[in-house]
Amino acid sequence: MEQLLIDTAPQPPADSAPPADALRVIDALYGPDRDDDVPPRDVLQRRLDYCCVAFQACHYVALSRDLPALIGDAERAVHAAPDGEQGEAHALLSRVYQLVTSYLHKYAAATAIPAALAADRALAAAERSGDPVQMGAAARRVAKSLVYQQRPAAAVEFATAAARRLADGLTDRGALGLSTSG
């Protein structure tokens, strides 16, 4: 009865706070724009490739060190890209956000909300890129985020709708498209 009458918020579980390493990446999602020079796309691609390898090898300290700057640089690269290169810049930004989403999902409930934000940003960037492979890969991250939010039926519905919508474009991309569709 006492708990019903006390007007205080319940204490969150001890493991509900993200670790400091993940907080650096989360903070970068909301970071202010910088005025630095934008690295060339090939440099950004190499940095992204390094981060992907670090993720696969479970080197999360390296990711927490390198992802925050990569997020900002990839965002600025989109704004600085000439008209003919906007699609490629958006595709790279989508891949960065997809990696951020996958990284944050490793911390489960403690980072579910920022992971969902990153997944939505990945999907928006992928849609702007026009690349069905990027759209399918980003849609997979959104579906996984829905599962982490305890919404498995919504995840299935979203993934199924995305697969149907992207089917022709993914089929046209051959093995890479078909593996994304799967």
C-alpha positions in Angstrom: 0.0 0.0 0.0 2.9 2.4 0.8 4.2 2.0 -2.8 0.8 3.0 -4.2 0.7 6.2 -2.1 4.3 7.4 -2.5 4.7 9.8 -5.4 8.2 8.8 -6.5 9.4 7.2 -9.7 10.4 3.5 -9.4 14.1 2.8 -9.4 15.3 1.4 -12.8 17.0 -2.0 -12.7 20.7 -1.8 -12.0 21.7 -2.9 -15.6 19.4 -0.4 -17.4 22.0 2.3 -17.9 24.2 1.9 -21.1 27.9 1.6 -20.5 30.1 4.6 -20.9 31.5 3.3 -24.2 28.0 3.1 -25.7 27.1 6.5 -24.3 29.8 8.1 -26.5 28.1 6.6 -29.6 24.6 7.6 -28.4 25.8 11.2 -27.7 27.2 11.4 -31.3 23.6 10.7 -32.6 22.6 14.0 -31.0 25.9 15.9 -31.4 26.1 19.4 -32.8 27.2 19.9 -36.4 30.9 20.6 -36.7 32.6 22.8 -39.3 35.6 20.5 -40.0 36.5 19.6 -43.5 34.7 16.6 -44.8 36.9 13.6 -45.4 36.9 12.2 -49.0 34.4 9.4 -49.5 37.1 6.8 -49.9 38.5 7.7 -46.5 35.0 7.5 -45.0 34.5 4.1 -46.7 37.8 2.8 -45.2 36.9 4.0 -41.8 33.5 2.3 -42.1 35.1 -0.9 -43.3 37.5 -0.8 -40.3 34.5 -0.3 -37.9 32.6 -3.2 -39.5 35.6 -5.5 -39.0 35.9 -4.3 -35.4 32.2 -5.1 -34.9 32.6 -8.6 -36.3 35.6 -9.2 -34.1 33.7 -7.8 -31.0 36.1 -5.0 -30.5 33.5 -2.7 -29.0 36.1 -0.4 -27.5 37.4 0.4 -30.9 33.9 1.0 -32.1 33.1 3.4 -29.3 36.3 5.3 -30.1 35.8 5.5 -33.9 32.0 5.5 -34.5 31.2 8.9 -32.9 33.5 10.8 -35.4 32.4 8.6 -38.3 28.7 9.5 -37.6 29.4 13.2 -37.8 31.7 12.9 -40.8 29.2 10.8 -42.7 26.4 13.2 -42.0 28.4 16.1 -43.1 29.5 14.2 -46.3 25.9 14.0 -47.3 25.4 17.7 -47.0 28.7 18.4 -48.9 28.2 15.8 -51.7 27.6 17.2 -55.2 24.3 16.4 -56.8 25.5 13.4 -58.7 27.0 11.8 -55.6 24.1 12.3 -53.2 22.9 8.7 -53.5 26.3 7.2 -52.7 26.7 9.6 -49.7 23.3 8.6 -48.4 24.1 4.9 -48.9 27.3 5.3 -46.9 25.5 7.2 -44.1 22.9 4.4 -44.0 25.6 1.8 -43.5 27.1 3.9 -40.7 23.7 4.1 -39.0 23.1 0.4 -39.6 26.4 -0.4 -37.8 25.4 2.0 -35.0 22.1 0.1 -34.6 23.8 -3.3 -34.6 26.4 -2.1 -32.0 23.7 -0.6 -29.7 21.6 -3.7 -30.0 24.4 -5.6 -28.3 23.5 -3.8 -25.0 19.8 -4.9 -25.3 17.2 -2.9 -23.3 19.7 -0.4 -22.0 20.1 1.0 -25.6 16.9 0.0 -27.3 15.6 3.5 -27.8 18.8 5.0 -29.3 19.2 1.8 -31.4 15.7 2.3 -32.8 16.5 6.0 -33.6 19.6 4.9 -35.5 17.6 2.2 -37.3 15.1 4.8 -38.4 17.9 7.2 -39.6 19.5 4.3 -41.5 16.2 3.6 -43.3 15.7 7.2 -44.1 19.2 7.5 -45.5 18.8 4.3 -47.5 15.5 5.5 -49.0 17.3 8.7 -50.1 20.1 6.6 -51.6 17.7 4.7 -53.9 19.7 1.5 -53.3 17.3 -1.4 -52.7 20.1 -3.4 -50.9 20.7 -0.5 -48.5 16.9 -0.2 -48.0 16.5 -3.9 -47.3 19.4 -4.0 -44.9 18.1 -0.9 -43.1 14.6 -2.4 -42.9 16.1 -5.5 -41.2 17.6 -3.2 -38.5 14.2 -1.5 -38.0 12.5 -4.9 -37.7 15.1 -6.0 -35.1 14.5 -2.8 -33.2 10.8 -3.6 -33.1 11.6 -7.0 -31.6 13.8 -5.3 -28.9 10.8 -3.1 -28.1 8.7 -6.3 -27.5 6.7 -5.8 -30.8 7.5 -9.0 -32.7 4.2 -9.0 -34.7 4.9 -5.5 -35.8 8.4 -6.5 -36.8 7.2 -9.4 -38.9 4.6 -7.2 -40.6 7.2 -4.4 -41.3 9.8 -6.9 -42.6 7.3 -8.6 -44.8 6.0 -5.4 -46.3 9.6 -4.2 -46.9 10.5 -7.5 -48.6 7.5 -7.3 -50.9 8.1 -3.6 -51.8 11.8 -4.2 -52.5 11.5 -7.6 -54.2 12.0 -6.5 -57.8 14.9 -4.2 -57.0 16.6 -6.8 -54.9 16.1 -9.5 -57.5 17.7 -7.2 -60.1 20.8 -6.9 -57.9 21.6 -10.6 -58.1 23.1 -12.6 -55.2 23.6 -9.5 -53.0 20.0 -8.5 -53.4 18.7 -12.0 -52.9 20.7 -12.4 -49.7 19.4 -9.1 -48.5 15.9 -10.2 -49.2 16.4 -13.4 -47.3 
